[in-house]
């Protein structure tokens, strides 16, 4: 049962249908937020666990000199992670507590132990529900020395990909789609104040701008998320989105769900749109540099309704878009079968 549910969630995690999307995407997509955001200010991944005020370990943790290090030795695998300089959504803490974890720098002989107090957030507006993690939160002993854990004592989540703007972990993952630089779709979709139209590609204002001309697309399923990587023949810029439109099978006349990765900076959210619903949900996060973007779609953030697609018959249509002043353009790239994604 657990394996089947994981398979369903993995499938639903991957996207959805280009020119049949019924609801235009609103312009202010970057304002959508999860219940809590954790912002990592360091250049190393932050792996962590959460201690709530009502947890049995809370009082012991807050009164013990070596509480943070001892807690990390006692807990299981640190499965939660925030990318270097990135942001990650969280949904399960509005009360008071601590994030306790490690800054993990590959090749380091010791990982700094970190403890960050948060909350309560119940009365805090959504735009201010952010927990910032930085070097200032490294735990120190009574002599002022940083507390650290040896790498061989650290139990970290083992996912196929770490969102860190280092791409060696993508090397063994085969491409789902590749596009030569000369590639271009025959037509594109344009949304303006007068509605939607379909036009020849030579009438586009934005094709090739902002990273809309993809080079390679990869995806792989892990234990906690589906991971995606896209590289572009041009520079990723604000205003560009990577879109994936999910179909249950060939009989679907419209995309039931759409995944959008709106490039708003070096890091940001992955959004899930439901057909006919005006506002999206945050279901993951991404990091990006000049030509490459990598993202994760978290199973724990997905609505239950998306667990109904079958890998054997489902597919997604991959597209990019660019939004300018009073004009939004979408560019279809390829159709990908869900069963082609490793790990599904």
Secondary structure, DSSP 8 states (H G I E B T S, - for coil): -HHHHHHHHHHHHS-B-STT--S---S-GGG---SEEEEE-SSSEEEEEEEETTSTHHHHHHH-TTHHHHHHHHS--B-EEE-TT-EEEE-S--SSEEEEEEEE-TT-S-EEEEEEEE---TTS-GGG-EEEE-GGGB-B-TTS-B-EE-GGG--B---S---SS--GGGTTS--SEE--TT---SEEEEEETTEEEEEEGGG-SSTTGGG-SEEEEEEEE-SSEEEEEEEESS---TTEEEEEEEESSTT-SS-SEEEEEE--SSEEEEEEEETT-SS-EEEEEEEE-SSEEEEEEEGGGS-GGGTT--TTT-EEEEEEEEEETTEEEEEEEEEEEGGGSBT-
